[in-house]
Structures are given as structure tokens and as C-alpha cells.
Amino acid sequence: NQGSACMALKICVIGLWHLGCMLSSCMARKHSVVAFDPEHNTVEALKRGEPPIFEPGLAEAISKEVTSGKLRFEESLQKAVEGAEVIWFAFDLPVNENDEPQTGVLESAFSGVLSAGAKPQAFLVSSQVPIGTCRKLCEEGKKATGAELFYVPENLRLGNAIEGFFSQDRVVIGTPDGSKPAIIESILEGIEGERIVLDLESAEMAKHAMNSYLALMISFSGEISDICEACGADAIKVMDALKKEERVSPNAPLSPGLGFGGGTLARDLQALRAAARGKGMKTFVLDAALESNNQRKGYVKRRLESALGSLDGKTVSFLGLTYKPNTDTLRRSLALEIIDGLAATGVKMRAYDPAIKKLEGEHPFSLCASAEDAFSGADAVVITTAWPEFLSLDFSRLVPTMRTRVILDARNMLAGKEFPVQTKYYGVGVNRGKA
């Protein structure tokens, strides 16, 4: 049994947002883990058992491993790296307003680790970084400590992060020379998935290319769905037909929708575009995908105007604010970007999300305490996040409380549902607006 041959290691995880918290709790099942973040408040909250973001099962997993003694959170970088055999960087790197990755927090932490006199056997990076980043850090780390650096790009699935971490289709591993040392398998023991070992640059490029491919397919789906609406075709059926073609895949990201949000896919598009510009190359296809997605953010406005006429003075309620269901993150939420794009129309906006009880800062909408409040008196209700609980809403009771019975299902999750008479239901990519 290969697993029994692998030895437990002392691992230090640095960077404690979604990715780092998930990695810390998952690694602690087998290894001894110390976790650190530069933000003192984040560490203090985790010591109280409060992760900075909601993820199903995450708080419970952290609590279990802390109680077992296999996971602890440390406020001092010096103490966190002391005796660590593996130092794993897991920052959810921020992006600027143009979705360009900002690597400063990772580079600063890496320098801090070297200054702290760490002597690990290996460095790992899972943060989503631009191509060339890992080679630079590898050379710095090798010179200071003699340890190699490996890149294992994150494959974080919001809402299913823990199960998804242990059950992967493949695990990409970037190494300095493209060969896999024994310590990597000891670190990754228990994680399913074919090991694909590449050099550092190819591993970084594989991450960029994967997310850019997803972005391209999502943009393609949006354009096809618009043409379907205009021509009377059903985009849902069209996409289903495509997925049954052997050259495509049942899991292909082909679905009528609002485009991509969250910053993750756009980050890799921008990273590839920047890499190409640095070599004097043009990126016609990537540029088109980015422009298409930016235009897609106006879809809800266009569809509402088609259904309601002028939006000035109308009341529109949104069901769902988070980036995805089963999370409470609003960072780069597509729903928020769509709502912000409607602010200048004079429309009155409200929103309800099961995971959001309060909002920080100013927003052009009011927060509803329930779906009932969102429906009452609304001229239109827009489904912007596919929370499962929206499927079980009692539309026979809620729709009659609306002023105008218009439902725009931007996630196509209510297709086939029965609505009260005089309801106009609109999906994406389907021209059925029927009463």
C-alpha cells in the first residue's frame, strides 16, 4: 500500500482565506499543520473557530483537526515556520479592477519566510500566479535554503471544496526540472487524481490555459444563446445537443448564462494576455472572450427593458448575490456587477440571498430579509444565483404579490416550473416570455 509507506510531515500553510483554510484542514487529516496569515484578525477568528468565508463543512473540519492537535493557527511567522518540513503558500491573490493578479502579498510572505531562517525540505505554491512567478521564487528559495519549490495550482471548487480537493480528475505538479521527487507523493497522499508532472512554466501555463478555455466556452455559450433568442431556438436544448457529441463532453462549460464572474477566469485571461504582450504577440481570441464577457453584463438590463419598457421608477428584485451558491463570498460577484450596471436607470432595486444577512459599504439596492419581501410589490424578479432553495419557492403564493408578473431566470433553474396565469417567464437563450 503506497499510502502506508508515506510519512506524516510538518507542514506550514501560509495564507488563510478560502484556499488556505481548506488546505490546512485537509492536510491535517494526515500531517501536522501550522497555519499563518499576515492578517492578525484572520488568525484570531480562526482560533475561535470562525473561518473568514463560508464553505460547507469547513468550520467543522477545522474544529475537528484543532481538537485533535494536528492543526493550530499561529500569529507569528517566525514560530509558524519553525521546524516546518514543507512550507505551502496558499494565498487567494487579489486582482485589480482590470482582473490583473497582484502578487505582492505572496512575494512579501516568501521574503519573510526566508528572513525567518526557515529550512524546509520543500516549498509549495498553490496560489493562482502569472507564468514565471514560480521560477523566480524557486531560484530565491534554492539560493537561501537549498530547498526546491513546486507548483500545485489550486483547483478550488466553491461550495464543494473539501470533497473536491480529495477527489480530483488530475493533479498538476510543476517542478523545477519536470521530474517528481518522493516528497510530493508524501504530501499529496490520499488525494485522488492522475499526477501530471510538468516543469514550472508549463504547470503555470496549464492553469492559465484551463481557465481561459472555460472562459472561451462560457463566452461562446452566451453568444449562441443570444442568437437562439433572436431566431426562436431553444439554447438549452442546443447546448444539450452539443454536449452529447463525442468531441465535446457532457461536462463541457456550455450553458446559456450571464458570463463569468468572480475574477478567477478573467485573472488567467489577463495573465495570458500580459505574457503574450511581453513577447510582442497579439491575442485575438482571448481579447474577444474578455470583450464578450464585458458586454454580457448588460444582458439583464436589455432583457428587463424588453419586458418592462423604461426601468425608471420600476422595482426589480434580485434573488442571489453571492458569487456561487453554498458560499457567502461577494468578492467579484457577477450579481453585484449586474446590479451596479442598472444603478443609472432610475430603477428601484432590492435583493435577497440566503447567505447574506448584512452588507458592508454602500450599495444601490436594499437587502430583503426573505424571498417573500423580494417578491412583494416588484415589477420583476431576477434569479442571479442558483441557490437550490429557490426551486422550492411557492410561486403560486409569491407571484400574485408582485405588481407586474415578470420573472427573469438568468440561471435557467426554473425551466419547466408552473407559474400563475399572466406571469411572463424569461430564461436565457429561450424566447418564451409567455403569459
TAHU-V32796 format. One record per helix or strand of 2 or more residues. SS is the DSSP state (h for helix, s for strand). FROM is the first residue (numbers start at 0). LEN is the number of residues. If there is no record, write none. Layout:
ss->SS from->FROM len->LEN
ss->SS from->FROM len->LEN
//
This chain:
ss->h from->1 len->4
ss->s from->9 len->5
ss->h from->17 len->10
ss->s from->31 len->5
ss->h from->39 len->8
ss->h from->57 len->11
ss->s from->70 len->4
ss->h from->76 len->5
ss->s from->85 len->4
ss->h from->103 len->12
ss->s from->121 len->4
ss->h from->132 len->13
ss->s from->147 len->4
ss->h from->160 len->6
ss->s from->166 len->9
ss->h from->181 len->6
ss->s from->191 len->8
ss->h from->199 len->32
ss->h from->234 len->9
ss->h from->263 len->15
ss->h from->283 len->13
ss->h from->298 len->10
ss->s from->314 len->5
ss->h from->333 len->12
ss->s from->347 len->5
ss->s from->365 len->2
ss->h from->370 len->5
ss->s from->379 len->4
ss->h from->387 len->5
ss->h from->394 len->7
ss->s from->405 len->4
ss->s from->423 len->4
//
